[in-house]
Amino acid sequence: MHCEFVAVIRLDRVSKRYAEGAEALSEVSLEIENGEMVFLTGHSGAGKSTLLKLIILMERPTQGQLFVDGRNLGQARVSEIPALRRQIGVVLQNPHLLPDRSVHENVALPLLVADQPVRSVDRRVRAALDLVGLEPLAQRMPVSLSAGEQQRVSIARAVVNRPRILLADEPTGNLDAELSTEIMQQFMHLNAAEVTVVIATHDVLLIKQFPRRNVLLRNGQVERDQPATTP
Amino acid sequence: MRESLLRLLAMPLPTALSCLTIGVALALPMGLYIVLGNLDALGRSWERSIGVSVFLHLHMEDSRGQALAQRVREWPEVGSVEWRSAQESLEEFRNWSGFGDIIEGLGQNPLPAVLSVRPSEAFPSAAQMAALREALVALPEVEDARVDLEWAQRLRELVQLGRRFTVALGLLLSLGVVVVVYNAIRSSIAARRLEIVVMQLVGGSPAFVRRPFLYSGLWYGFGGGICAWLVVQSYLLWISAPVARLAQLYDSQFALSGLGWVHSVALFGIATFFGLLGAWFAVVRQVAQIGAEEDGAGF
């Protein structure tokens, strides 16, 4: 069974204006369905990162309503933010691995903050590392890994909590074409396991290589919402 | 908690310096407090020997003086009475003053018989001593009576003043401890900024993010307490021998008392509390700031 067509992320006329006055998003309405894989594309400053920040509750909409898994995030209390974030995995351009912790310890972080039992932590970390093909490197330190391996560790960290949604902001921005393809394959693999994946990128080649739904943002508005096409 | 300790031990020099600074800041008021406690105990031990020197009329017969001593001994407020005849007083003065030849030349004894009256109360108040003196002066056989209490009262007042000074100094230096820990934790937060950002990103609650830093503050305080304890104990050990020798010169059995377990526990508790307080101030302010600047995460 593949995805059920229920909006797991829904933006209803969402605007975001920063304190400095700049409007990053303007009345954006968008629905992302459960198990879907979506590219958010557009130039720098188009509003891609702001949209992701709103979903992960790093920012609040100035106007409009944003629902994640049916929950209106505009009404979420500050004390609820950590729990809501645990339901969403995040991969960034820079993997942000803690240099003084092993690969295993880095991947275990989301489980530790969620107070998971120690026994299940080890099992789940190994499973997440296995998913990205890095289980043999569990005890290595991040500095000894290649850029691609580091990004794969950050993907393992993002999915170790088994989130239903995975957000990625320019995840291949620091990687060459070969490694980018490798990382994208990881996302495809996760999406196949019914994880909703939203990737903000301006890498046109990548989008062509992996034809999925493409939401093009320009000046904080959705300019084009192109459905997935077969390659 | 163990991890926080290991992190601090992984940077032995900065940790030791912070703990030493906290230790010195706490050792000063704690040392003063202990010294004042010893002074107070010394004053109280001397107060036990406080009495009223009662001078009888000159040339009074010894039998009258002894009878008076017997009468006064039966008063409830009197613990003991020692009678010293005029002749004994003269002998004592001759031996003590070294003016033997001059006294010989006087021809007659200028000193009266004396009663040394000690109160029944172990630690009589100034009012009790004054009342006893008044009662003794009122007796027809008595010329005059003196209470040597003033020096003890002065010492007691000085100790009280010293205690207040110590409390003020303690509060001031405790503020210093808070500042030292605040700075140490602030540096630690700055050094672990990435870790905090990642923790927040993966859903770490504010309490979870704050916890290791609060533990660090706790360890800093406890380490500072150990340093303070060592400094105070070493100092007391260092001066105990000269103090004992000085006490011997005054025929006293006085010995310095150091930090007992109550004081030691109090010192560790206070040090740990101020460490925690400093860490709390740093964490609440700094972590909230990092939370507001999560852009650093790369979004």
Interface residues (C-beta under 8 A of the other chain):
Chain A: S49 L52 K53 I56 M58 P82 A83 L84 R85 R86 V90 L92 Q93 N94 H96 L98 L109 P110 V113 A114 R157 N161 D169
Chain B: L194 E195 V197 V198 M199 Q200 L201 V202 G203 G204 S205 P206 F208 E294 A297 G298 F299
